[in-house]
Amino acid sequence: MKLLRFADHARSTAYWVLFAACPAYGLFLADIPDLKIYKVLNVIGVIWNILGLVTLSYLTATSEKFQLSSLRISSFLFAILLIQLPIGLMLGAMMAIFMHYPSAKAVFTIGSYLFWPGAISMFLFVDFINPRPRWPATTQKKISLMGAYFLFAGLLVQLFSAAFDLIDFNG
């Protein structure tokens, strides 16, 4: 029981540390003089694709305990990448605007583009993150849907960044 409380405490601490690190990352990006929006979106799309592949690879695991732990890790990363990162980027960009950083508007644009997949995902996956969902789903179904969402959202973000590259719009 103590180990479970320690794991919850560690997850909560990591959550708040990363919540504070996201605006710092926004400030770091805003300090880059010639920041290209499509390049940052492409990197984030690749990260989401890798996370989707890692999440889906856990389906081949035979242990139910291993699958459950992968679901907890995936839902933790799901909350950080799809909710905290965009909000943190926008908060960091707002601070950077007041400090007159060169790419503050571009970072705010990146955060606002990344906010919508996270907002939509919260409506889609609220039952999968909730410990007592309205309708029961198996662990494999939760993991497969979360992994598929990471893959699909990553591909959409990469397509969006490719369109930005073709248009060469650097708002």
Number of C-alpha atoms within 10 A of each C-alpha: 6 7 8 9 10 11 12 12 12 11 15 13 12 13 17 12 11 18 17 14 17 22 24 19 18 28 26 18 23 27 19 14 11 12 18 20 20 23 15 16 23 21 15 18 25 18 16 25 23 16 21 24 15 15 24 21 14 20 19 9 12 9 10 12 10 12 19 16 12 21 23 14 13 22 20 16 15 23 16 20 21 22 21 24 23 27 23 24 30 27 20 26 32 20 18 25 18 9 12 13 18 17 25 29 18 20 33 25 19 22 24 15 15 24 21 14 19 22 12 11 19 17 9 11 16 12 16 23 18 10 8 9 11 10 7 10 11 8 15 17 12 20 25 18 16 24 27 18 20 30 23 16 21 25 17 15 24 23 16 17 23 16 13 18 16 10 9 13 11 14 14
